[in-house]
Amino acid sequence: DMIKKAIDLGVSKINVNTECQLSFADATRKYIEAGKDLEGKGFDPRKLLAPGAEAIKATVKEKMELFGSVGKAE
């Protein structure tokens, strides 16, 4: 994989914010398209934005594993 090779060659900064934003937007869009914002209090910003926040967490976890960063912070 090109990213792992770049890291092995010394690249120490890889920007992933755009991927996080796309994950957030996709999850939020799916929540709304499924009509969940119209169920109960699904319009509450905490509920409406929660799927997006979880999607960002999943993207970051995936990138940390790909970059070999898991378990390195103390």
PyMOL Python script that loads the backbone (N, CA, C, O; Angstrom):
from pymol import cmd

cmd.read_pdbstr("""\
ATOM      1  N   ASP A   1       0.845  -1.190   0.000  1.00  0.00           N
ATOM      2  CA  ASP A   1       0.000   0.000   0.000  1.00  0.00           C
ATOM      3  C   ASP A   1       0.888   1.249   0.000  1.00  0.00           C
ATOM      4  O   ASP A   1       1.889   1.302   0.714  1.00  0.00           O
ATOM      5  N   MET A   2       0.528   2.224  -0.781  1.00  0.00           N
ATOM      6  CA  MET A   2       1.344   3.434  -0.936  1.00  0.00           C
ATOM      7  C   MET A   2       1.480   4.218   0.365  1.00  0.00           C
ATOM      8  O   MET A   2       2.535   4.792   0.634  1.00  0.00           O
ATOM      9  N   ILE A   3       0.435   4.247   1.164  1.00  0.00           N
ATOM     10  CA  ILE A   3       0.500   5.012   2.414  1.00  0.00           C
ATOM     11  C   ILE A   3       1.499   4.374   3.368  1.00  0.00           C
ATOM     12  O   ILE A   3       2.327   5.070   3.955  1.00  0.00           O
ATOM     13  N   LYS A   4       1.429   3.062   3.527  1.00  0.00           N
ATOM     14  CA  LYS A   4       2.379   2.386   4.418  1.00  0.00           C
ATOM     15  C   LYS A   4       3.810   2.582   3.936  1.00  0.00           C
ATOM     16  O   LYS A   4       4.713   2.771   4.750  1.00  0.00           O
ATOM     17  N   LYS A   5       4.028   2.541   2.633  1.00  0.00           N
ATOM     18  CA  LYS A   5       5.369   2.749   2.087  1.00  0.00           C
ATOM     19  C   LYS A   5       5.834   4.172   2.376  1.00  0.00           C
ATOM     20  O   LYS A   5       6.986   4.386   2.753  1.00  0.00           O
ATOM     21  N   ALA A   6       4.940   5.144   2.201  1.00  0.00           N
ATOM     22  CA  ALA A   6       5.292   6.540   2.479  1.00  0.00           C
ATOM     23  C   ALA A   6       5.676   6.710   3.944  1.00  0.00           C
ATOM     24  O   ALA A   6       6.633   7.417   4.256  1.00  0.00           O
ATOM     25  N   ILE A   7       4.940   6.071   4.839  1.00  0.00           N
ATOM     26  CA  ILE A   7       5.258   6.146   6.269  1.00  0.00           C
ATOM     27  C   ILE A   7       6.613   5.505   6.529  1.00  0.00           C
ATOM     28  O   ILE A   7       7.429   6.056   7.269  1.00  0.00           O
ATOM     29  N   ASP A   8       6.860   4.344   5.926  1.00  0.00           N
ATOM     30  CA  ASP A   8       8.157   3.674   6.078  1.00  0.00           C
ATOM     31  C   ASP A   8       9.305   4.541   5.566  1.00  0.00           C
ATOM     32  O   ASP A   8      10.427   4.453   6.066  1.00  0.00           O
ATOM     33  N   LEU A   9       9.020   5.380   4.563  1.00  0.00           N
ATOM     34  CA  LEU A   9      10.052   6.255   3.994  1.00  0.00           C
ATOM     35  C   LEU A   9      10.192   7.580   4.741  1.00  0.00           C
ATOM     36  O   LEU A   9      11.001   8.426   4.363  1.00  0.00           O
ATOM     37  N   GLY A  10       9.395   7.761   5.812  1.00  0.00           N
ATOM     38  CA  GLY A  10       9.574   8.942   6.648  1.00  0.00           C
ATOM     39  C   GLY A  10       8.464   9.971   6.637  1.00  0.00           C
ATOM     40  O   GLY A  10       8.555  10.964   7.359  1.00  0.00           O
ATOM     41  N   VAL A  11       7.424   9.778   5.853  1.00  0.00           N
ATOM     42  CA  VAL A  11       6.310  10.731   5.880  1.00  0.00           C
ATOM     43  C   VAL A  11       5.675  10.650   7.263  1.00  0.00           C
ATOM     44  O   VAL A  11       5.327   9.564   7.726  1.00  0.00           O
ATOM     45  N   SER A  12       5.525  11.793   7.919  1.00  0.00           N
ATOM     46  CA  SER A  12       5.002  11.788   9.282  1.00  0.00           C
ATOM     47  C   SER A  12       3.686  12.541   9.426  1.00  0.00           C
ATOM     48  O   SER A  12       3.111  12.564  10.514  1.00  0.00           O
ATOM     49  N   LYS A  13       3.201  13.152   8.360  1.00  0.00           N
ATOM     50  CA  LYS A  13       1.934  13.881   8.427  1.00  0.00           C
ATOM     51  C   LYS A  13       1.098  13.545   7.200  1.00  0.00           C
ATOM     52  O   LYS A  13       1.517  13.747   6.060  1.00  0.00           O
ATOM     53  N   ILE A  14      -0.094  13.026   7.468  1.00  0.00           N
ATOM     54  CA  ILE A  14      -1.034  12.699   6.393  1.00  0.00           C
ATOM     55  C   ILE A  14      -2.373  13.320   6.771  1.00  0.00           C
ATOM     56  O   ILE A  14      -2.924  13.015   7.829  1.00  0.00           O
ATOM     57  N   ASN A  15      -2.889  14.176   5.926  1.00  0.00           N
ATOM     58  CA  ASN A  15      -4.146  14.856   6.211  1.00  0.00           C
ATOM     59  C   ASN A  15      -5.328  13.958   5.871  1.00  0.00           C
ATOM     60  O   ASN A  15      -5.398  13.384   4.784  1.00  0.00           O
ATOM     61  N   VAL A  16      -6.257  13.846   6.820  1.00  0.00           N
ATOM     62  CA  VAL A  16      -7.435  13.005   6.613  1.00  0.00           C
ATOM     63  C   VAL A  16      -8.737  13.742   6.924  1.00  0.00           C
ATOM     64  O   VAL A  16      -9.800  13.124   6.965  1.00  0.00           O
ATOM     65  N   ASN A  17      -8.665  15.055   7.144  1.00  0.00           N
ATOM     66  CA  ASN A  17      -9.863  15.797   7.521  1.00  0.00           C
ATOM     67  C   ASN A  17     -10.959  15.711   6.468  1.00  0.00           C
ATOM     68  O   ASN A  17     -12.133  15.583   6.817  1.00  0.00           O
ATOM     69  N   THR A  18     -10.606  15.778   5.196  1.00  0.00           N
ATOM     70  CA  THR A  18     -11.630  15.709   4.148  1.00  0.00           C
ATOM     71  C   THR A  18     -12.369  14.378   4.219  1.00  0.00           C
ATOM     72  O   THR A  18     -13.590  14.341   4.064  1.00  0.00           O
ATOM     73  N   GLU A  19     -11.646  13.288   4.451  1.00  0.00           N
ATOM     74  CA  GLU A  19     -12.302  11.983   4.573  1.00  0.00           C
ATOM     75  C   GLU A  19     -13.234  11.946   5.773  1.00  0.00           C
ATOM     76  O   GLU A  19     -14.310  11.350   5.709  1.00  0.00           O
ATOM     77  N   CYS A  20     -12.825  12.584   6.875  1.00  0.00           N
ATOM     78  CA  CYS A  20     -13.689  12.653   8.058  1.00  0.00           C
ATOM     79  C   CYS A  20     -14.954  13.449   7.752  1.00  0.00           C
ATOM     80  O   CYS A  20     -16.052  13.052   8.145  1.00  0.00           O
ATOM     81  N   GLN A  21     -14.803  14.558   7.057  1.00  0.00           N
ATOM     82  CA  GLN A  21     -15.964  15.379   6.706  1.00  0.00           C
ATOM     83  C   GLN A  21     -16.913  14.618   5.788  1.00  0.00           C
ATOM     84  O   GLN A  21     -18.130  14.699   5.955  1.00  0.00           O
ATOM     85  N   LEU A  22     -16.376  13.886   4.830  1.00  0.00           N
ATOM     86  CA  LEU A  22     -17.218  13.102   3.924  1.00  0.00           C
ATOM     87  C   LEU A  22     -17.952  11.988   4.672  1.00  0.00           C
ATOM     88  O   LEU A  22     -19.121  11.722   4.394  1.00  0.00           O
ATOM     89  N   SER A  23     -17.278  11.340   5.610  1.00  0.00           N
ATOM     90  CA  SER A  23     -17.912  10.299   6.423  1.00  0.00           C
ATOM     91  C   SER A  23     -19.054  10.882   7.241  1.00  0.00           C
ATOM     92  O   SER A  23     -20.135  10.300   7.327  1.00  0.00           O
ATOM     93  N   PHE A  24     -18.795  12.047   7.842  1.00  0.00           N
ATOM     94  CA  PHE A  24     -19.810  12.733   8.645  1.00  0.00           C
ATOM     95  C   PHE A  24     -21.027  13.075   7.791  1.00  0.00           C
ATOM     96  O   PHE A  24     -22.163  12.794   8.173  1.00  0.00           O
ATOM     97  N   ALA A  25     -20.782  13.680   6.639  1.00  0.00           N
ATOM     98  CA  ALA A  25     -21.879  14.102   5.759  1.00  0.00           C
ATOM     99  C   ALA A  25     -22.690  12.904   5.281  1.00  0.00           C
ATOM    100  O   ALA A  25     -23.919  12.965   5.243  1.00  0.00           O
ATOM    101  N   ASP A  26     -22.017  11.822   4.917  1.00  0.00           N
ATOM    102  CA  ASP A  26     -22.710  10.635   4.421  1.00  0.00           C
ATOM    103  C   ASP A  26     -23.607  10.029   5.502  1.00  0.00           C
ATOM    104  O   ASP A  26     -24.760   9.691   5.236  1.00  0.00           O
ATOM    105  N   ALA A  27     -23.081   9.892   6.714  1.00  0.00           N
ATOM    106  CA  ALA A  27     -23.866   9.302   7.803  1.00  0.00           C
ATOM    107  C   ALA A  27     -25.049  10.189   8.177  1.00  0.00           C
ATOM    108  O   ALA A  27     -26.143   9.689   8.439  1.00  0.00           O
ATOM    109  N   THR A  28     -24.834  11.498   8.202  1.00  0.00           N
ATOM    110  CA  THR A  28     -25.914  12.426   8.533  1.00  0.00           C
ATOM    111  C   THR A  28     -26.983  12.403   7.443  1.00  0.00           C
ATOM    112  O   THR A  28     -28.178  12.415   7.738  1.00  0.00           O
ATOM    113  N   ARG A  29     -26.554  12.371   6.196  1.00  0.00           N
ATOM    114  CA  ARG A  29     -27.493  12.306   5.068  1.00  0.00           C
ATOM    115  C   ARG A  29     -28.348  11.043   5.154  1.00  0.00           C
ATOM    116  O   ARG A  29     -29.561  11.100   4.952  1.00  0.00           O
ATOM    117  N   LYS A  30     -27.722   9.908   5.452  1.00  0.00           N
ATOM    118  CA  LYS A  30     -28.461   8.647   5.556  1.00  0.00           C
ATOM    119  C   LYS A  30     -29.492   8.700   6.684  1.00  0.00           C
ATOM    120  O   LYS A  30     -30.600   8.182   6.539  1.00  0.00           O
ATOM    121  N   TYR A  31     -29.132   9.320   7.796  1.00  0.00           N
ATOM    122  CA  TYR A  31     -30.047   9.480   8.937  1.00  0.00           C
ATOM    123  C   TYR A  31     -31.286  10.252   8.504  1.00  0.00           C
ATOM    124  O   TYR A  31     -32.410   9.861   8.819  1.00  0.00           O
ATOM    125  N   ILE A  32     -31.079  11.344   7.784  1.00  0.00           N
ATOM    126  CA  ILE A  32     -32.194  12.183   7.336  1.00  0.00           C
ATOM    127  C   ILE A  32     -32.997  11.478   6.245  1.00  0.00           C
ATOM    128  O   ILE A  32     -34.228  11.494   6.272  1.00  0.00           O
ATOM    129  N   GLU A  33     -32.310  10.863   5.290  1.00  0.00           N
ATOM    130  CA  GLU A  33     -33.011  10.168   4.205  1.00  0.00           C
ATOM    131  C   GLU A  33     -33.853   9.003   4.721  1.00  0.00           C
ATOM    132  O   GLU A  33     -34.870   8.655   4.120  1.00  0.00           O
ATOM    133  N   ALA A  34     -33.433   8.404   5.826  1.00  0.00           N
ATOM    134  CA  ALA A  34     -34.194   7.308   6.432  1.00  0.00           C
ATOM    135  C   ALA A  34     -35.394   7.833   7.217  1.00  0.00           C
ATOM    136  O   ALA A  34     -36.207   7.051   7.709  1.00  0.00           O
ATOM    137  N   GLY A  35     -35.506   9.157   7.334  1.00  0.00           N
ATOM    138  CA  GLY A  35     -36.631   9.766   8.034  1.00  0.00           C
ATOM    139  C   GLY A  35     -36.510   9.741   9.542  1.00  0.00           C
ATOM    140  O   GLY A  35     -37.485  10.009  10.244  1.00  0.00           O
ATOM    141  N   LYS A  36     -35.332   9.424  10.051  1.00  0.00           N
ATOM    142  CA  LYS A  36     -35.153   9.329  11.497  1.00  0.00           C
ATOM    143  C   LYS A  36     -35.264  10.684  12.189  1.00  0.00           C
ATOM    144  O   LYS A  36     -35.552  10.751  13.384  1.00  0.00           O
ATOM    145  N   ASP A  37     -35.038  11.754  11.445  1.00  0.00           N
ATOM    146  CA  ASP A  37     -35.184  13.090  12.030  1.00  0.00           C
ATOM    147  C   ASP A  37     -36.652  13.420  12.294  1.00  0.00           C
ATOM    148  O   ASP A  37     -36.949  14.369  13.021  1.00  0.00           O
ATOM    149  N   LEU A  38     -37.560  12.661  11.722  1.00  0.00           N
ATOM    150  CA  LEU A  38     -38.993  12.895  11.895  1.00  0.00           C
ATOM    151  C   LEU A  38     -39.609  11.973  12.945  1.00  0.00           C
ATOM    152  O   LEU A  38     -40.785  12.114  13.284  1.00  0.00           O
ATOM    153  N   GLU A  39     -38.820  11.033  13.459  1.00  0.00           N
ATOM    154  CA  GLU A  39     -39.297  10.089  14.470  1.00  0.00           C
ATOM    155  C   GLU A  39     -39.005  10.629  15.860  1.00  0.00           C
ATOM    156  O   GLU A  39     -37.866  10.981  16.167  1.00  0.00           O
ATOM    157  N   GLY A  40     -40.017  10.694  16.691  1.00  0.00           N
ATOM    158  CA  GLY A  40     -39.819  11.148  18.064  1.00  0.00           C
ATOM    159  C   GLY A  40     -39.094  12.478  18.103  1.00  0.00           C
ATOM    160  O   GLY A  40     -39.518  13.454  17.484  1.00  0.00           O
ATOM    161  N   LYS A  41     -38.000  12.499  18.836  1.00  0.00           N
ATOM    162  CA  LYS A  41     -37.190  13.720  18.920  1.00  0.00           C
ATOM    163  C   LYS A  41     -35.919  13.577  18.094  1.00  0.00           C
ATOM    164  O   LYS A  41     -34.858  14.074  18.470  1.00  0.00           O
ATOM    165  N   GLY A  42     -36.044  12.895  16.971  1.00  0.00           N
ATOM    166  CA  GLY A  42     -34.904  12.672  16.095  1.00  0.00           C
ATOM    167  C   GLY A  42     -34.329  13.935  15.495  1.00  0.00           C
ATOM    168  O   GLY A  42     -33.231  13.925  14.939  1.00  0.00           O
ATOM    169  N   PHE A  43     -35.076  15.027  15.609  1.00  0.00           N
ATOM    170  CA  PHE A  43     -34.602  16.319  15.106  1.00  0.00           C
ATOM    171  C   PHE A  43     -33.644  16.992  16.077  1.00  0.00           C
ATOM    172  O   PHE A  43     -32.978  17.964  15.720  1.00  0.00           O
ATOM    173  N   ASP A  44     -33.569  16.476  17.313  1.00  0.00           N
ATOM    174  CA  ASP A  44     -32.660  17.026  18.320  1.00  0.00           C
ATOM    175  C   ASP A  44     -31.239  16.971  17.755  1.00  0.00           C
ATOM    176  O   ASP A  44     -30.798  15.914  17.304  1.00  0.00           O
ATOM    177  N   PRO A  45     -30.518  18.096  17.772  1.00  0.00           N
ATOM    178  CA  PRO A  45     -29.164  18.108  17.188  1.00  0.00           C
ATOM    179  C   PRO A  45     -28.259  17.005  17.725  1.00  0.00           C
ATOM    180  O   PRO A  45     -27.416  16.488  16.993  1.00  0.00           O
ATOM    181  N   ARG A  46     -28.423  16.638  18.996  1.00  0.00           N
ATOM    182  CA  ARG A  46     -27.583  15.575  19.559  1.00  0.00           C
ATOM    183  C   ARG A  46     -27.865  14.240  18.884  1.00  0.00           C
ATOM    184  O   ARG A  46     -26.955  13.433  18.693  1.00  0.00           O
ATOM    185  N   LYS A  47     -29.118  14.008  18.523  1.00  0.00           N
ATOM    186  CA  LYS A  47     -29.476  12.763  17.829  1.00  0.00           C
ATOM    187  C   LYS A  47     -29.188  12.866  16.335  1.00  0.00           C
ATOM    188  O   LYS A  47     -28.711  11.913  15.719  1.00  0.00           O
ATOM    189  N   LEU A  48     -29.477  14.013  15.769  1.00  0.00           N
ATOM    190  CA  LEU A  48     -29.289  14.238  14.334  1.00  0.00           C
ATOM    191  C   LEU A  48     -27.816  14.133  13.931  1.00  0.00           C
ATOM    192  O   LEU A  48     -27.490  13.612  12.865  1.00  0.00           O
ATOM    193  N   LEU A  49     -26.938  14.633  14.792  1.00  0.00           N
ATOM    194  CA  LEU A  49     -25.512  14.669  14.465  1.00  0.00           C
ATOM    195  C   LEU A  49     -24.731  13.454  14.976  1.00  0.00           C
ATOM    196  O   LEU A  49     -23.578  13.251  14.596  1.00  0.00           O
ATOM    197  N   ALA A  50     -25.358  12.651  15.833  1.00  0.00           N
ATOM    198  CA  ALA A  50     -24.662  11.497  16.420  1.00  0.00           C
ATOM    199  C   ALA A  50     -24.137  10.507  15.375  1.00  0.00           C
ATOM    200  O   ALA A  50     -22.997  10.058  15.499  1.00  0.00           O
ATOM    201  N   PRO A  51     -24.917  10.151  14.354  1.00  0.00           N
ATOM    202  CA  PRO A  51     -24.372   9.213  13.360  1.00  0.00           C
ATOM    203  C   PRO A  51     -23.130   9.763  12.653  1.00  0.00           C
ATOM    204  O   PRO A  51     -22.206   9.013  12.337  1.00  0.00           O
ATOM    205  N   GLY A  52     -23.115  11.063  12.410  1.00  0.00           N
ATOM    206  CA  GLY A  52     -21.950  11.684  11.787  1.00  0.00           C
ATOM    207  C   GLY A  52     -20.729  11.616  12.685  1.00  0.00           C
ATOM    208  O   GLY A  52     -19.623  11.324  12.230  1.00  0.00           O
ATOM    209  N   ALA A  53     -20.940  11.890  13.973  1.00  0.00           N
ATOM    210  CA  ALA A  53     -19.830  11.834  14.931  1.00  0.00           C
ATOM    211  C   ALA A  53     -19.271  10.415  15.019  1.00  0.00           C
ATOM    212  O   ALA A  53     -18.056  10.224  15.072  1.00  0.00           O
ATOM    213  N   GLU A  54     -20.158   9.425  15.034  1.00  0.00           N
ATOM    214  CA  GLU A  54     -19.706   8.029  15.081  1.00  0.00           C
ATOM    215  C   GLU A  54     -18.951   7.652  13.807  1.00  0.00           C
ATOM    216  O   GLU A  54     -17.989   6.885  13.849  1.00  0.00           O
ATOM    217  N   ALA A  55     -19.393   8.193  12.684  1.00  0.00           N
ATOM    218  CA  ALA A  55     -18.707   7.921  11.412  1.00  0.00           C
ATOM    219  C   ALA A  55     -17.294   8.498  11.424  1.00  0.00           C
ATOM    220  O   ALA A  55     -16.363   7.877  10.910  1.00  0.00           O
ATOM    221  N   ILE A  56     -17.134   9.684  12.010  1.00  0.00           N
ATOM    222  CA  ILE A  56     -15.796  10.277  12.119  1.00  0.00           C
ATOM    223  C   ILE A  56     -14.917   9.390  12.995  1.00  0.00           C
ATOM    224  O   ILE A  56     -13.768   9.119  12.649  1.00  0.00           O
ATOM    225  N   LYS A  57     -15.452   8.939  14.127  1.00  0.00           N
ATOM    226  CA  LYS A  57     -14.680   8.063  15.017  1.00  0.00           C
ATOM    227  C   LYS A  57     -14.219   6.807  14.275  1.00  0.00           C
ATOM    228  O   LYS A  57     -13.073   6.378  14.413  1.00  0.00           O
ATOM    229  N   ALA A  58     -15.119   6.229  13.495  1.00  0.00           N
ATOM    230  CA  ALA A  58     -14.771   5.013  12.747  1.00  0.00           C
ATOM    231  C   ALA A  58     -13.689   5.297  11.708  1.00  0.00           C
ATOM    232  O   ALA A  58     -12.784   4.486  11.513  1.00  0.00           O
ATOM    233  N   THR A  59     -13.784   6.445  11.044  1.00  0.00           N
ATOM    234  CA  THR A  59     -12.783   6.819  10.041  1.00  0.00           C
ATOM    235  C   THR A  59     -11.423   7.029  10.698  1.00  0.00           C
ATOM    236  O   THR A  59     -10.403   6.568  10.186  1.00  0.00           O
ATOM    237  N   VAL A  60     -11.411   7.721  11.830  1.00  0.00           N
ATOM    238  CA  VAL A  60     -10.152   7.974  12.540  1.00  0.00           C
ATOM    239  C   VAL A  60      -9.546   6.658  13.022  1.00  0.00           C
ATOM    240  O   VAL A  60      -8.338   6.449  12.903  1.00  0.00           O
ATOM    241  N   LYS A  61     -10.377   5.776  13.564  1.00  0.00           N
ATOM    242  CA  LYS A  61      -9.875   4.472  14.019  1.00  0.00           C
ATOM    243  C   LYS A  61      -9.240   3.705  12.855  1.00  0.00           C
ATOM    244  O   LYS A  61      -8.155   3.139  12.984  1.00  0.00           O
ATOM    245  N   GLU A  62      -9.937   3.702  11.725  1.00  0.00           N
ATOM    246  CA  GLU A  62      -9.426   3.017  10.529  1.00  0.00           C
ATOM    247  C   GLU A  62      -8.079   3.597  10.095  1.00  0.00           C
ATOM    248  O   GLU A  62      -7.154   2.851   9.771  1.00  0.00           O
ATOM    249  N   LYS A  63      -7.971   4.920  10.091  1.00  0.00           N
ATOM    250  CA  LYS A  63      -6.723   5.572   9.664  1.00  0.00           C
ATOM    251  C   LYS A  63      -5.603   5.300  10.659  1.00  0.00           C
ATOM    252  O   LYS A  63      -4.463   5.072  10.256  1.00  0.00           O
ATOM    253  N   MET A  64      -5.915   5.320  11.965  1.00  0.00           N
ATOM    254  CA  MET A  64      -4.889   5.045  12.971  1.00  0.00           C
ATOM    255  C   MET A  64      -4.335   3.634  12.802  1.00  0.00           C
ATOM    256  O   MET A  64      -3.133   3.408  12.938  1.00  0.00           O
ATOM    257  N   GLU A  65      -5.223   2.692  12.506  1.00  0.00           N
ATOM    258  CA  GLU A  65      -4.769   1.314  12.279  1.00  0.00           C
ATOM    259  C   GLU A  65      -3.919   1.229  11.013  1.00  0.00           C
ATOM    260  O   GLU A  65      -2.878   0.571  11.000  1.00  0.00           O
ATOM    261  N   LEU A  66      -4.367   1.897   9.951  1.00  0.00           N
ATOM    262  CA  LEU A  66      -3.631   1.895   8.688  1.00  0.00           C
ATOM    263  C   LEU A  66      -2.245   2.525   8.849  1.00  0.00           C
ATOM    264  O   LEU A  66      -1.262   2.038   8.289  1.00  0.00           O
ATOM    265  N   PHE A  67      -2.182   3.608   9.618  1.00  0.00           N
ATOM    266  CA  PHE A  67      -0.924   4.335   9.788  1.00  0.00           C
ATOM    267  C   PHE A  67      -0.014   3.705  10.841  1.00  0.00           C
ATOM    268  O   PHE A  67       1.132   4.128  10.994  1.00  0.00           O
ATOM    269  N   GLY A  68      -0.508   2.699  11.570  1.00  0.00           N
ATOM    270  CA  GLY A  68       0.299   2.072  12.614  1.00  0.00           C
ATOM    271  C   GLY A  68       0.433   2.936  13.847  1.00  0.00           C
ATOM    272  O   GLY A  68       1.444   2.869  14.545  1.00  0.00           O
ATOM    273  N   SER A  69      -0.577   3.752  14.125  1.00  0.00           N
ATOM    274  CA  SER A  69      -0.523   4.688  15.248  1.00  0.00           C
ATOM    275  C   SER A  69      -1.154   4.149  16.526  1.00  0.00           C
ATOM    276  O   SER A  69      -0.997   4.755  17.586  1.00  0.00           O
ATOM    277  N   VAL A  70      -1.851   3.045  16.453  1.00  0.00           N
ATOM    278  CA  VAL A  70      -2.567   2.512  17.606  1.00  0.00           C
ATOM    279  C   VAL A  70      -1.586   2.128  18.704  1.00  0.00           C
ATOM    280  O   VAL A  70      -0.611   1.416  18.461  1.00  0.00           O
ATOM    281  N   GLY A  71      -1.856   2.609  19.923  1.00  0.00           N
ATOM    282  CA  GLY A  71      -1.049   2.254  21.081  1.00  0.00           C
ATOM    283  C   GLY A  71       0.256   3.012  21.224  1.00  0.00           C
ATOM    284  O   GLY A  71       1.068   2.666  22.082  1.00  0.00           O
ATOM    285  N   LYS A  72       0.482   4.029  20.419  1.00  0.00           N
ATOM    286  CA  LYS A  72       1.752   4.755  20.487  1.00  0.00           C
ATOM    287  C   LYS A  72       1.706   5.970  21.409  1.00  0.00           C
ATOM    288  O   LYS A  72       2.754   6.428  21.864  1.00  0.00           O
ATOM    289  N   ALA A  73       0.521   6.501  21.693  1.00  0.00           N
ATOM    290  CA  ALA A  73       0.405   7.668  22.575  1.00  0.00           C
ATOM    291  C   ALA A  73       0.373   7.201  24.023  1.00  0.00           C
ATOM    292  O   ALA A  73      -0.218   6.171  24.349  1.00  0.00           O
ATOM    293  N   GLU A  74       1.011   7.968  24.871  1.00  0.00           N
ATOM    294  CA  GLU A  74       1.000   7.622  26.297  1.00  0.00           C
ATOM    295  C   GLU A  74       0.598   8.799  27.115  1.00  0.00           C
ATOM    296  O   GLU A  74       0.531   8.704  28.340  1.00  0.00           O
TER     297      GLU A  74
END
""", "prot")
cmd.dss("prot")
cmd.show_as("cartoon", "prot")
cmd.util.cbc("prot")
cmd.orient("prot")
